[in-house]
């Protein structure tokens, strides 16, 4: 759903919001008004002051606001950004009118829930090495080469590590022969029988 939201939301005219770094998209507790898509930049979603997600270009956020009256999170641009706002009433009408799109949106929500659960599980792991290894396994690096789709500093924040701790741990795994690295974002975990 993330990459093809324009196809799924085709026929709904969004409003474009150009944001400066630090500018608020929505506040927790305010009336939920829209589903948002990030065109450029990054938007931090936080609840009670704790960051819960960073929306990247090509991704949606605010989907829970379609089904509750008030926004559950704050959304603030981390850097200059452009977001598209799809009005809540039009999105809900669109989903009701198009069962196939509604099903695709439900699948998107299920994937989002599974990803959130995986992040919670990673966050419960105590050591950086365990956390990084578990992340790489979830990303598929135990089955073969993977190329990570976002900067390592973003991944570090997503799994609850500083970028320094994340880089150190990657280096440690490479040095002890547990991880192969190719370029900046290519990785493959070595199996016990290699």
RACOR-V213350 format. One record per helix or strand of 2 or more residues. SS is the DSSP state (alpha for helix, beta for strand). FROM is the first residue (numbers start at 1). LEN is the number of residues. If there is no record, write none. Layout:
# RACOR-V213350
ss->SS from->FROM len->LEN
ss->SS from->FROM len->LEN
This chain:
# RACOR-V213350
ss->alpha from->5 len->4
ss->beta from->15 len->5
ss->beta from->24 len->3
ss->beta from->34 len->7
ss->beta from->43 len->5
ss->beta from->50 len->6
ss->beta from->60 len->2
ss->alpha from->63 len->4
ss->beta from->74 len->4
ss->beta from->81 len->7
ss->alpha from->88 len->10
ss->alpha from->99 len->26
ss->alpha from->128 len->12
ss->beta from->146 len->2
ss->alpha from->152 len->7
ss->alpha from->163 len->13
ss->beta from->179 len->4
ss->beta from->186 len->4
